[in-house]
Amino acid sequence: MRVISYNLRKHAARNELEQLVETYTPNLLCLQEVDTADLPRELGPLHLADSTRLNRLGLAIFYNRERFDALSTKAFALKRSLHDIIAKPAHERLLGTHLIDRDHDRELVVGCFHAAPLTALNSLRRTQIRAAHEALDSFGPTLPTLMVGDFNYPIFKDHLSTSVQETGHEVTLSDSRTYTRYKFFRGHFDFATSIGLTIIKVTTLPQGQSDHLPILVTANYADSVIEPVETPLQ
């Protein structure tokens, strides 16, 4: 399966979505910092599963209805940072969707995640990530689960990987950095965590109007035969 994750930078990259879907043909699309009032129901072959309700700039998940059936979708509030308490920019930092993959006769859980900003401590983001995994487990604790998004975690990723592995999940970074705005915080902000899946690769796509670069996650079920997949280039 092919999953794109993209932080639109306050919806600035909205007009890139149709071309992104046409060029890279993802099965799933997960968006952060999207104006949920300005979202179409369809993006090419992708259908809107749901978006967050309490944040104007929130999260959204699209899926290919030819391959998947969406059983349920739920937004989750996670522990807030001081920035969240004062500015109240994002109450719901996780959106999860429970899907049936008809091509493989399997259930799958996909999460779209946006961690607390850089003003918060890494320890808070690790708490949010652990809580997000627990929340996605509510769809089914043994289901293959992929969580993608903006983790806002530019340094000390070894500590993060160790923390995530304690819950059985794996962290997979992209092949090049995904954030370029601040000189001292450039790095891999956008990546994937997974359980019950084999991540074949995570490709950083060309930069558009956002300060984040989109990523393309290519994955398969852990007990499936992995076939080589080529990523189209612009």
HELIX and SHEET records of a PDB file:
HELIX    1   1 ARG A   14  GLU A   16  5                                   3    
HELIX    2   2 LEU A   17  TYR A   24  1                                   8    
HELIX    3   3 THR A   36  ASP A   38  5                                   3    
HELIX    4   4 LEU A   82  ALA A   87  1                                   6    
HELIX    5   5 ASN A  122  ASP A  137  1                                  16    
HELIX    6   6 LYS A  157  GLN A  165  1                                   9    
HELIX    7   7 LYS A  183  PHE A  185  5                                   3    
SHEET    1   A 7 GLU A  42  LEU A  43  0                                        
SHEET    2   A 7 LEU A  46  SER A  51 -1                                        
SHEET    3   A 7 LEU A  57  ASN A  64 -1                                        
SHEET    4   A 7 LEU A  28  ASP A  35 -1                                        
SHEET    5   A 7 ARG A   2  ASN A   7  1                                        
SHEET    6   A 7 ILE A 215  TYR A 221 -1                                        
SHEET    7   A 7 LEU A 197  THR A 204 -1                                        
SHEET    1   B 6 PHE A  68  ALA A  77  0                                        
SHEET    2   B 6 GLU A  92  ASP A 101 -1                                        
SHEET    3   B 6 ARG A 106  HIS A 114 -1                                        
SHEET    4   B 6 THR A 145  ASP A 150  1                                        
SHEET    5   B 6 ASP A 190  ILE A 195 -1                                        
SHEET    6   B 6 GLU A 170  THR A 172 -1                                        
END                                                                             
